[in-house]
Amino acid sequence: MSGDSGHEWAPPGVDPEQPSVARLHDALLGGMENFASDRSVARRLKDTVPEVVDLVWCNRAFVGRVADFLVREAGIRQIIDLGSGLPTVENTHEVAQFADPRCKVLYVDIDPMVEPHARAILNGNAYADAITADARDVDAVLGHPSLTRLIDLSQPTAILAIGLLHLLSDQDDPHGLIRRYLAAVPPGSYLAASNFLSSASPKAKALEVLLQATMGTGYFRERAAITAYFDGMKLVEPGVVHFPEWRPDDRIPGPLAPWEELLLGGVARKP
């Protein structure tokens, strides 16, 4: 699959000429499940924002800390990971099941390459599965046979929307989307969400322009709009913050770097 040949093999339903967010992340992380189109965008991103690889790893670390908190401290035993991307190191199910081997994790991604690769990694894991679905189609996701088999929506469930919402335009109504998912889970459930932060930072402006030019997506939002994802919920300390500030494993060594200020995220409990 890798190699910049014009004859790259692609599974059915995948257009290798059209870059995808999941494969772009894989390319930035040095993975093999990507095409020349994805690597071309990755090179342009690295030229524009050299720290973009650090940003992607920072995102992965945030997901890991969130999953660990949800299982160890919040007592969650069911996680729906929306827009999960291609499997890489420290996957959500690995972190969650290290804390509790019976924790259930359902991966959801629109890219048809994600499901088979996730299942290959899961390798018969009875407490984790992956589906190909558009997270914007809430009924299709929540009614999918793999989800209904694995996840009991009458029990507290964590909805992860980390790295997803900035892919959705205002016309997609990301706030309404979150409300619909939360309406389907009971009190005691959790939401973990994030978004690129709109700012005057040259790196933020350059990244937003390039993402929209190359991927047709990438919507940076004001802090108030990001915080609004958690309306009506009880935020977990320290609230909606930059990723390195959310329950860091180590003390933050001084001011954040400009690239570390590009993303905001948080976790909240449904009362």
N, C-alpha and C positions, 0 to 999 in steps of 0.2 A: 504494500500500500504506500509506503514511504518511497522517497526518490522523486525527483522532479520530472519524471517522464510524462508525456502527454497521454500515455496509455495506462494510467493507473486503474487497477481493478476496484470496483465499488459494488457493495451489496445492492440488491434490488431496492428501489425507492430512494437511493442516495445519488445526488448529482455532484460528482467530484469537482465540477467547475464552479460550484456555488459554495463559498465558505460558510461554515456554521459556527455558532458560538461554542458549542461543545468541542468541536475539533480544533478550533482556534486555541482554546484553553489547553488542549492536549499538546498542540504544537509549541505553545509558550513554555510548557513544562518539560519539553524535550521528549514527549511521547512519540509513539509510532503510528497511532490511529488517526492520521490526518492526511490531507492531500496537498498538492502544490498550491492550490488556491488558498488554503488555510495558512500555509507557511509564508506565502507572499504577504498576507495581511499581518502575520506575526512579525515579519521583518520590518514592515512599515511602522507598526506600533512601537517596536523597540527603537527604531530610528527617531521617532517622535518623542516617546517617553521611555528612555533607557531603563527606568526602574519598573517597567510594566511586569516583568517576570517576578520581581519582588512583590508586586501588588497581588498577583495571582496566588503566590504562596501565602501571602498574608491572609487572603480570603480563605484558603484551605485551613489555615491555622485557626481562624475564627470559627469556621464550621466545626472543627474538632473540639474546641473549648465549649462551644454551645452544646454539642451532642453530649459531652461528658457531664456538663451541668444538668442537662435535662434528665439524664438517667440517675446520676449519683445524688443530686441535691433536690431536684423537683419531683422525683419518683415517677417520671414518665416511662412507659414501656412500649409505646407505639409512636413511630415517627413517619411522616409523609414528607419526603424530600422533593420539592417541586423544582424543576429545572436543574436536576442534579448534575448533569454533565457526564462526560466519560469517566470511568473509574480511574483513580490514581491512588497515591499513597494516602493512608489515614482516611479511608472512606468513612462515611457516616456510620454504616453498619459495623465497621471494625471498631470504631471508638465506642459506640453504644453497647455492642456485645462484649467488649472487653470489661465494661462496667457490669453488665448483666447479660450472660449468653442467651437469655430468652427474650431479649428486647427485640421487637419487630420493626423492621425498616422497609419502606416501600419507596423505590426510586421512580421518579416520573421525569421523562424528558421527551421533547418533540423530535429530536434527532433519532432516526431509526437505527443508527449504529450503537446507541447507548445500551439498549435492552440486551442484545446478544452478548456484548462485551461484559456487561454487568453480571449477567447470568453465568458466564464462563468463570468469573471471579467468585461468584457466590457458590458455584459448584455443589449444588444440592443443599445449600443452607436453608433449613426449613423455616427460618424466622426472617428471611429477607427475600425480596423479589424486585423486579424492575418491569416497567411498562412503557410503551411508546404512546404518548398522548400529549395533546396541547393543554398546558396548564390553564389556559383561558377557558377551556371547555370543562367547567366544574362538574357538570353532570356526568360527562364521559369519564372523567378521572375517578370520581367517587363511586360511580356505578360499575367500574371495570371489574371483571370477575377476579382478577388477581388481587385487587385491593379488598374486595368484600370477603375474599377467602382469608386474607392475612390480618386485616385491620378491623377491629370492632369499634365502630364509630359511636357506640353508646358509652365507651370508656375514654378517659382523658387521653388526648392525642396531641402530639406536637406537629405543627405545620411549619416546615422550613421553606422560606422564600428568600434564600440568600443568593444573590447574583442573578435573580430572575426579574425583579420589578423594574430595574432600569432598562430592561429590554422591551418594556411595554410602553406604548405611547399613552398620552392622556386620553385618546379616543378608545383605548383598550380598557380604560377605567381600572387601573391597578388597585385603587382603594376599594372600589366596589367588589373586585375579585377577592380581595382578602376578606371582606365582610362575608361573602358567600361561603368561603371555606370555614370561617370561624362559626358561622351559623350552623354548620353541619356537625360540629363537635361539642361535647358537653362542657359545663363549667369545670375548671381545673385543668383544661387544655392550655397549650402554650403556642405562641407565635414567635418565630425568629425571622426577622426580615432585615433587608438592607437596600441601599440605593446609592448610586454615585451622587456626590454632593455638588450642587451648582455653586460656583464661586468665581472670583475674579482671578484665580490662580492661572497663570499661563499654561501649566500642565493640564489642568482641568479643561480649559478651553480647547487645547490642542487635541486631547484625547477624545472629547465629545465630537468635535468636527470630524476626526478621522474615523471614529466608529460609525458615525452616520453615513459617511461617504463610502466606506468599504463594506459595512455589514447592514446598512439600512436600519440601524437601531442604535441605542445608547442614549438614554434620556436622563440627563442630570437634573436633580430637583433640589429645591430649597429645603433647609433644615425643618421648617414647619411642616412641609408636605411629607417628609420622611417620618417625622414624629407622628403624623396623623394616621399612619398605618396601624398604630397601636391605640387609637381612640377607644375609650370604654374599657381598656384593659389595665392591669396593674403592672407597671414596668418593673423588671428586675434590675437592681442596682448593678452598674452605675448609670442605667438609663440608655438613651440613644447617643452613642459616642462613636468616635473613630475606632476601627477594629483593634488596633494595638492597645486601646484603653479599656477594652471590655474584658475584665477579669484576666489580666495577663498572667502568664506562668511566671514571669520575672518582672521586677520593677521596671517601669518605663525609664530608659536612660536619657532624661532630659527632653527637650522639645521634640515634637514629631517632625519627621522629614516631610517635605511638600507632598510626596507621593502617598504618604501615610494618611494624609488629610483628604484623599479623594473619595473615600467611602465612609458612610455612616451606617450603623446597624444597632440592633437591640433585641431584647427578648422580653416578652410580657405574658402574663397569665390571664386567662379568661375567668372573670369572677362568676 
